[in-house]
Amino acid sequence: MPIAWKGTLAQYAGRLHRLNDAKREVIIYDYADMRVPVLARMAAKRQVGYRAIGYQVLDARDLFSDRAVMPNEPA
């Protein structure tokens, strides 16, 4: 279900952070069809929301580059 509201985004992300002995890190992969204008706008709003709750937002190109920094690593 596509979402854009920051409150819903924070709630969903918070569920991923629930404690579990087997969990070491939380990475959220957010896929969006950028060719559909309404979905592209919602994705842009989610990026703002992710940053607001403390996530580092990486572009797909960043995942395979030397610029990618994991949250616990120094920049």
C-alpha positions as a Markdown table, in Angstrom:
| # | Residue | x | y | z |
|---|---|---|---|---|
| 1 | Met | 0.0 | 0.0 | 0.0 |
| 2 | Pro | 1.6 | 3.3 | -1.0 |
| 3 | Ile | 1.8 | 5.8 | 1.9 |
| 4 | Ala | 3.1 | 9.3 | 2.1 |
| 5 | Trp | 2.1 | 10.6 | 5.5 |
| 6 | Lys | 5.0 | 10.9 | 7.9 |
| 7 | Gly | 3.1 | 9.5 | 10.9 |
| 8 | Thr | 2.2 | 6.3 | 9.1 |
| 9 | Leu | 5.8 | 6.0 | 7.9 |
| 10 | Ala | 7.2 | 6.5 | 11.4 |
| 11 | Gln | 4.8 | 3.9 | 12.7 |
| 12 | Tyr | 5.8 | 1.3 | 10.1 |
| 13 | Ala | 9.5 | 2.0 | 10.6 |
| 14 | Gly | 9.1 | 1.7 | 14.4 |
| 15 | Arg | 7.6 | -1.7 | 14.0 |
| 16 | Leu | 10.8 | -2.8 | 12.2 |
| 17 | His | 12.9 | -1.6 | 15.2 |
| 18 | Arg | 11.1 | -3.8 | 17.7 |
| 19 | Leu | 13.7 | -5.8 | 19.7 |
| 20 | Asn | 14.5 | -9.3 | 18.6 |
| 21 | Asp | 17.6 | -11.3 | 19.6 |
| 22 | Ala | 18.3 | -12.2 | 16.0 |
| 23 | Lys | 18.1 | -8.7 | 14.6 |
| 24 | Arg | 21.3 | -6.8 | 14.1 |
| 25 | Glu | 20.3 | -3.9 | 11.9 |
| 26 | Val | 17.3 | -2.4 | 10.2 |
| 27 | Ile | 17.4 | -1.5 | 6.5 |
| 28 | Ile | 14.3 | -0.3 | 4.7 |
| 29 | Tyr | 14.2 | -0.8 | 0.9 |
| 30 | Asp | 11.5 | 1.5 | -0.6 |
| 31 | Tyr | 10.6 | 0.7 | -4.2 |
| 32 | Ala | 8.6 | 3.2 | -6.3 |
| 33 | Asp | 7.6 | 3.4 | -9.9 |
| 34 | Met | 9.0 | 6.9 | -10.7 |
| 35 | Arg | 7.2 | 6.9 | -14.1 |
| 36 | Val | 3.8 | 7.2 | -12.4 |
| 37 | Pro | 3.6 | 10.8 | -11.2 |
| 38 | Val | 1.4 | 10.2 | -8.1 |
| 39 | Leu | 3.8 | 7.4 | -6.9 |
| 40 | Ala | 6.8 | 9.6 | -7.6 |
| 41 | Arg | 5.3 | 12.3 | -5.4 |
| 42 | Met | 4.5 | 9.9 | -2.6 |
| 43 | Ala | 8.1 | 8.5 | -2.8 |
| 44 | Ala | 9.5 | 12.0 | -2.5 |
| 45 | Lys | 7.3 | 12.7 | 0.6 |
| 46 | Arg | 8.5 | 9.4 | 2.1 |
| 47 | Gln | 12.2 | 10.4 | 1.6 |
| 48 | Val | 11.5 | 13.6 | 3.6 |
| 49 | Gly | 9.8 | 11.5 | 6.3 |
| 50 | Tyr | 12.7 | 9.0 | 6.5 |
| 51 | Arg | 15.2 | 11.8 | 7.0 |
| 52 | Ala | 12.9 | 13.4 | 9.6 |
| 53 | Ile | 13.0 | 10.2 | 11.7 |
| 54 | Gly | 16.7 | 9.8 | 11.4 |
| 55 | Tyr | 17.3 | 7.5 | 8.4 |
| 56 | Gln | 20.0 | 8.1 | 5.9 |
| 57 | Val | 18.4 | 8.0 | 2.4 |
| 58 | Leu | 20.5 | 6.4 | -0.3 |
| 59 | Asp | 19.7 | 6.5 | -4.0 |
| 60 | Ala | 19.9 | 3.2 | -5.9 |
| 61 | Arg | 23.2 | 4.4 | -7.4 |
| 62 | Asp | 24.6 | 5.0 | -3.9 |
| 63 | Leu | 24.1 | 1.3 | -2.9 |
| 64 | Phe | 26.9 | 0.1 | -5.1 |
| 65 | Ser | 29.3 | 3.0 | -4.7 |
| 66 | Asp | 32.1 | 4.0 | -2.3 |
| 67 | Arg | 29.8 | 6.8 | -1.0 |
| 68 | Ala | 27.5 | 4.4 | 0.8 |
| 69 | Val | 27.9 | 4.6 | 4.6 |
| 70 | Met | 26.2 | 2.3 | 7.0 |
| 71 | Pro | 24.5 | 4.1 | 9.9 |
| 72 | Asn | 27.1 | 2.9 | 12.5 |
| 73 | Glu | 30.1 | 3.7 | 10.4 |
| 74 | Pro | 31.9 | 7.1 | 10.3 |
| 75 | Ala | 31.4 | 9.2 | 7.2 |
